[in-house]
Amino acid sequence: MDYFNYKAVATEAKIPAGKLEELISLLRSEYPNDLMMLEPHVLRACRAIRDGRLTLDEALAAAPSLDY
């Protein structure tokens, strides 16, 4: 179940599906059993990438302690 529509923002940010899954996996290590905590962090990372505040490579290198 998705609580936050991070997939639409990821599409806007032109994040490939495989890279999105990689980002989710990295962030999941911080919130392994809590989608209500994981998904907003994924959404924030996708927004930061979309808005040019963070590159995808930076996000993948910085996770799970993203500071966007």
N, C-alpha and C positions, 0 to 999 in steps of 0.2 A: 504494500500500500504506500502511496506517495502522499505525504502531507503538504509538501511544498513543491511548486512547479519549477524545480531547478532544471528539468530537461528542456523546457522552452528557452530559458535563459542560456543554457549551454549551446543550444542551436543558434541563438542570436550571436553568441560569442565565437561561433564556428569551431567548437571543441569537438573533435572526432569522438565517436562512441567509445572506442577503445581507450582513449586518453581520459574520458569522463569516468569510465569504470576504474581506471588506475587511480584517479583522484579520489573517488569514493572509497576504494580499498584502503588507501593511505589514511583517510580521515576516519574510516570505520575502526581503525586500531584504537582511536581515542574514545569512541562511543560504540562498542561492539554490539550492544543489545538495546540501543535506544534511538530509534528512527527520529523521534521528536527533537533530539539533539544533533544527530548526524545531518539530517537534511537541511536545516538552516545554515550549517557551516558549508555544505556543498553549494547551496544557493549563493551565499556571500562570496565564495571563491569564484563562482561562475560570473557573478555580477562584476567583481573586481577585474576579471579577465576581459569581459565584454567592454567595460568602461575604460580600459587601458591603464588601470592602476597596478596591474600585475600581469605578467606573461604566464602562459600555460607552463612553460619550463620552470619558472620561478615557483609556481604553485606546487608542481610535482616535487621540486627539490625541498621546499619549505614544509610541506605537510609532514606530520599532523599539527605542527605548532604554527599554523598560518596566522599572520598578523596583517590583515588586509584592511 
